């Protein structure tokens, strides 16, 4: 194999350097400093940091704010992932058919995915504010008594944050599903319709099983993104009205100079993401078929 | 067959109506950016009674938008180019050479797709390296957090590009660098385009990293100024909307421009044609020389 020299290891060095130095090193430091009293007084003086064992974890799991954030994060990840994948699948199935405005509609549904969260967030706060277009719409429909300050109310704030996420990313899921749908050969549909299969049967027996890889990708990406949620909450409510999530807590602990605790929360987040991703992907992978 | 067409029309109509959920807020933003403060405050879809194009000039002058725009462009440009270049090279070796090193490297790099970014240690590291507050710090972080995804996409694609191409290049006497840059990289165009779109989108729109790493507004990127601007001009929704439009426009343009390249799928399956195409491209290049 004299060809080795055409695929030199030197091609990998830049990636190894940047990824190792700016991602892996901080991650490892973060993991180990989660068990220390690291704070603003010794930000760069890593030698002065003292080991405190599981103190942060004990504190966090008995802290009601943190538990609230934990619950919210799980709810956010689960609800938004389900809705995004469901809506994305519906849109993709619809827009995979020969419609007149197909290209236009695909583009429109994809636009929100391209916009910055700050842009979408401010747009949402304009729409859902007390004198916003949404309350005005309710009034016009004769439901004025339901008007309220959607983002300032504990009962609705979290749902608005979630709806922003769904509004923004359903089109992205749609694109992944459309790519998946295009890989399914037409022959299956032709053969099955000759055999007298109905559209519903075709969906259950052909489309859905062959779309499993796309579902796996969508579920995994969305769950990971859902657990890491930060900007949406920061821009819309900044954690007020009971919308605190893990990453906003990490930010708050960091702002207060509690680096050890901030890292401990990061570690918990990492643990959750790793476990959930592993369980979900291995479950979904088993469902994937090969015809 | 008539019912089939009817359901198709019904479906089309339903999808068009549903798309209003996206079009109405966007129209609200674009129209609002051209209204007087009072009219914009009313949040209606009525056309402005007077078209205030000067809102954009105001935002550019007083909101620090010009500077933020420049910052965003610098960071996105270097972040995207370097990430794509490094990960394409790395993926090429990983995909073509199977050794202990490459297989361990691959798994190690993919780890970055699930691990969350550790903010505080990175801030501390940047201070130790004396990079804090510089463009370089943020660009390096973007490379670090984005290579995983990029390598993942590139490796999958390169594995489907036939090896015969490399061999043809080697027979013709190319060295590894020349082979990569003049033969392999041009073939990766569709996947480079995909990567560029995704990376540009995520870097341009990123909020958390500049928030943590730039503590003076001088280096702020567009999404950050937008947020700050909202506090500063509370109530002046026409200006806020103008600001939102300025932030959103470049990325929408990049997306729809690049999406064209993306759509033209290369048929990697037919090896002969591919090889033929590279040969002719190469001879074209030689002729130009």
Boltz contact constraints between the chains, C-beta under 6 A:
constraints:
  - contact:
      token1: [A, 6]
      token2: [B, 170]
      max_distance: 6.0
  - contact:
      token1: [A, 6]
      token2: [B, 176]
      max_distance: 6.0
  - contact:
      token1: [A, 7]
      token2: [B, 93]
      max_distance: 6.0
  - contact:
      token1: [A, 7]
      token2: [B, 96]
      max_distance: 6.0
  - contact:
      token1: [A, 7]
      token2: [B, 97]
      max_distance: 6.0
  - contact:
      token1: [A, 8]
      token2: [B, 176]
      max_distance: 6.0
  - contact:
      token1: [A, 11]
      token2: [B, 89]
      max_distance: 6.0
  - contact:
      token1: [A, 11]
      token2: [B, 90]
      max_distance: 6.0
  - contact:
      token1: [A, 11]
      token2: [B, 92]
      max_distance: 6.0
  - contact:
      token1: [A, 11]
      token2: [B, 93]
      max_distance: 6.0
  - contact:
      token1: [A, 12]
      token2: [B, 90]
      max_distance: 6.0
  - contact:
      token1: [A, 12]
      token2: [B, 93]
      max_distance: 6.0
  - contact:
      token1: [A, 14]
      token2: [B, 86]
      max_distance: 6.0
  - contact:
      token1: [A, 15]
      token2: [B, 86]
      max_distance: 6.0
  - contact:
      token1: [A, 15]
      token2: [B, 87]
      max_distance: 6.0
  - contact:
      token1: [A, 15]
      token2: [B, 90]
      max_distance: 6.0
  - contact:
      token1: [A, 15]
      token2: [B, 147]
      max_distance: 6.0
  - contact:
      token1: [A, 18]
      token2: [B, 143]
      max_distance: 6.0
  - contact:
      token1: [A, 18]
      token2: [B, 144]
      max_distance: 6.0
  - contact:
      token1: [A, 19]
      token2: [B, 144]
      max_distance: 6.0
  - contact:
      token1: [A, 19]
      token2: [B, 147]
      max_distance: 6.0
  - contact:
      token1: [A, 22]
      token2: [B, 140]
      max_distance: 6.0
  - contact:
      token1: [A, 22]
      token2: [B, 141]
      max_distance: 6.0
  - contact:
      token1: [A, 22]
      token2: [B, 144]
      max_distance: 6.0
  - contact:
      token1: [A, 23]
      token2: [B, 112]
      max_distance: 6.0
  - contact:
      token1: [A, 23]
      token2: [B, 144]
      max_distance: 6.0
  - contact:
      token1: [A, 23]
      token2: [B, 145]
      max_distance: 6.0
  - contact:
      token1: [A, 26]
      token2: [B, 118]
      max_distance: 6.0
  - contact:
      token1: [A, 26]
      token2: [B, 121]
      max_distance: 6.0
  - contact:
      token1: [A, 26]
      token2: [B, 122]
      max_distance: 6.0
  - contact:
      token1: [A, 26]
      token2: [B, 125]
      max_distance: 6.0
  - contact:
      token1: [A, 27]
      token2: [B, 115]
      max_distance: 6.0
  - contact:
      token1: [A, 27]
      token2: [B, 118]
      max_distance: 6.0
  - contact:
      token1: [A, 29]
      token2: [B, 121]
      max_distance: 6.0
  - contact:
      token1: [A, 30]
      token2: [B, 118]
      max_distance: 6.0
  - contact:
      token1: [A, 30]
      token2: [B, 121]
      max_distance: 6.0
  - contact:
      token1: [A, 43]
      token2: [B, 124]
      max_distance: 6.0
  - contact:
      token1: [A, 44]
      token2: [B, 124]
      max_distance: 6.0
  - contact:
      token1: [A, 44]
      token2: [B, 127]
      max_distance: 6.0
  - contact:
      token1: [A, 44]
      token2: [B, 128]
      max_distance: 6.0
  - contact:
      token1: [A, 94]
      token2: [B, 11]
      max_distance: 6.0
  - contact:
      token1: [A, 94]
      token2: [B, 15]
      max_distance: 6.0
  - contact:
      token1: [A, 99]
      token2: [B, 12]
      max_distance: 6.0
  - contact:
      token1: [A, 105]
      token2: [B, 15]
      max_distance: 6.0
  - contact:
      token1: [A, 105]
      token2: [B, 19]
      max_distance: 6.0
  - contact:
      token1: [A, 108]
      token2: [B, 19]
      max_distance: 6.0
  - contact:
      token1: [A, 108]
      token2: [B, 22]
      max_distance: 6.0
  - contact:
      token1: [A, 112]
      token2: [B, 22]
      max_distance: 6.0
  - contact:
      token1: [A, 114]
      token2: [B, 201]
      max_distance: 6.0
  - contact:
      token1: [A, 114]
      token2: [B, 251]
      max_distance: 6.0
  - contact:
      token1: [A, 114]
      token2: [B, 252]
      max_distance: 6.0
  - contact:
      token1: [A, 114]
      token2: [B, 255]
      max_distance: 6.0
  - contact:
      token1: [A, 115]
      token2: [B, 248]
      max_distance: 6.0
  - contact:
      token1: [A, 116]
      token2: [B, 205]
      max_distance: 6.0
  - contact:
      token1: [A, 116]
      token2: [B, 223]
      max_distance: 6.0
  - contact:
      token1: [A, 116]
      token2: [B, 247]
      max_distance: 6.0
  - contact:
      token1: [A, 117]
      token2: [B, 207]
      max_distance: 6.0
  - contact:
      token1: [A, 118]
      token2: [B, 207]
      max_distance: 6.0
  - contact:
      token1: [A, 118]
      token2: [B, 223]
      max_distance: 6.0
  - contact:
      token1: [A, 118]
      token2: [B, 226]
      max_distance: 6.0
  - contact:
      token1: [A, 118]
      token2: [B, 227]
      max_distance: 6.0
  - contact:
      token1: [A, 119]
      token2: [B, 244]
      max_distance: 6.0
  - contact:
      token1: [A, 119]
      token2: [B, 247]
      max_distance: 6.0
  - contact:
      token1: [A, 119]
      token2: [B, 248]
      max_distance: 6.0
  - contact:
      token1: [A, 122]
      token2: [B, 230]
      max_distance: 6.0
  - contact:
      token1: [A, 123]
      token2: [B, 25]
      max_distance: 6.0
  - contact:
      token1: [A, 123]
      token2: [B, 29]
      max_distance: 6.0
  - contact:
      token1: [A, 132]
      token2: [B, 43]
      max_distance: 6.0
  - contact:
      token1: [A, 133]
      token2: [B, 43]
      max_distance: 6.0
  - contact:
      token1: [A, 228]
      token2: [B, 116]
      max_distance: 6.0
  - contact:
      token1: [A, 230]
      token2: [B, 208]
      max_distance: 6.0
  - contact:
      token1: [A, 231]
      token2: [B, 207]
      max_distance: 6.0
  - contact:
      token1: [A, 254]
      token2: [B, 120]
      max_distance: 6.0
  - contact:
      token1: [A, 259]
      token2: [B, 120]
      max_distance: 6.0
  - contact:
      token1: [A, 262]
      token2: [B, 120]
      max_distance: 6.0
  - contact:
      token1: [A, 263]
      token2: [B, 120]
      max_distance: 6.0
  - contact:
      token1: [A, 266]
      token2: [B, 118]
      max_distance: 6.0
  - contact:
      token1: [A, 269]
      token2: [B, 116]
      max_distance: 6.0
  - contact:
      token1: [A, 270]
      token2: [B, 115]
      max_distance: 6.0
  - contact:
      token1: [A, 270]
      token2: [B, 116]
      max_distance: 6.0
  - contact:
      token1: [A, 273]
      token2: [B, 114]
      max_distance: 6.0
  - contact:
      token1: [A, 274]
      token2: [B, 114]
      max_distance: 6.0
  - contact:
      token1: [A, 277]
      token2: [B, 114]
      max_distance: 6.0
